[in-house]
């Protein structure tokens, strides 16, 4: 069986669900709107790492990503 290679071009299909869950966790913790929570996450250091396949942060669970976000 041929396993596809994860690259910068295709890894983005793996992260939308994680992003949605992290945003939900941020909203639960901080309150506010979904948009505000999304902006907080999108402006974080951990999201910057998540955008780059080479960092392998896409391996992390949504909870791990949220915990990293909280430590910033």
C-alpha positions as CSV (number, residue, x, y, z in Angstrom):
1,X,0.0,0.0,0.0
2,X,1.3,3.4,-1.0
3,X,1.0,6.0,1.8
4,X,0.9,9.6,0.5
5,X,3.7,11.9,1.7
6,X,2.6,14.9,3.8
7,X,4.0,18.0,2.3
8,X,3.6,21.8,2.7
9,X,1.1,21.6,-0.3
10,X,-1.2,19.0,1.2
11,X,-0.9,19.0,5.0
12,X,-3.5,21.8,5.3
13,X,-6.3,19.3,4.9
14,X,-5.4,17.9,8.3
15,X,-5.7,21.1,10.3
16,X,-9.2,22.7,9.9
17,X,-10.8,20.4,12.5
18,X,-8.1,21.0,15.0
19,X,-8.4,24.8,14.5
20,X,-12.1,24.6,15.0
21,X,-11.7,22.7,18.3
22,X,-8.9,25.1,19.6
23,X,-11.1,28.1,18.8
24,X,-13.9,26.5,20.6
25,X,-11.7,25.9,23.7
26,X,-10.5,29.5,23.6
27,X,-14.0,30.8,23.4
28,X,-15.1,28.5,26.4
29,X,-12.1,29.8,28.4
30,X,-12.2,33.5,27.5
31,X,-15.8,34.1,26.5
32,X,-16.5,36.4,23.6
33,X,-17.5,35.6,20.1
34,X,-16.1,32.9,17.8
35,X,-14.6,35.6,15.6
36,X,-12.7,37.0,18.6
37,X,-11.5,33.5,19.5
38,X,-10.4,32.9,16.0
39,X,-8.5,36.1,15.8
40,X,-6.7,35.3,19.1
41,X,-5.6,31.9,17.8
42,X,-4.7,33.1,14.3
43,X,-2.5,35.8,15.9
44,X,-0.7,33.3,18.2
45,X,2.8,31.9,17.9
46,X,1.4,28.3,17.9
47,X,-0.8,29.0,14.9
48,X,2.3,30.4,13.1
49,X,4.0,27.1,13.7
50,X,0.9,25.1,12.8
51,X,0.9,26.8,9.3
52,X,4.3,25.3,8.6
53,X,4.5,21.5,7.8
54,X,8.1,21.3,8.7
55,X,7.4,22.1,12.4
56,X,5.2,19.0,12.7
57,X,2.8,20.8,15.1
58,X,0.0,19.4,13.0
59,X,0.7,16.1,14.8
60,X,-0.5,17.7,18.0
61,X,-4.0,17.2,19.2
62,X,-6.4,20.2,19.5
63,X,-6.0,20.0,23.3
64,X,-2.2,20.1,23.0
65,X,-2.4,23.1,20.7
66,X,-4.7,24.8,23.1
67,X,-2.3,24.2,26.0
68,X,0.6,25.6,23.9
69,X,-1.6,28.6,23.1
70,X,-2.3,29.2,26.8
71,X,1.4,29.1,27.6
72,X,2.2,32.0,25.3
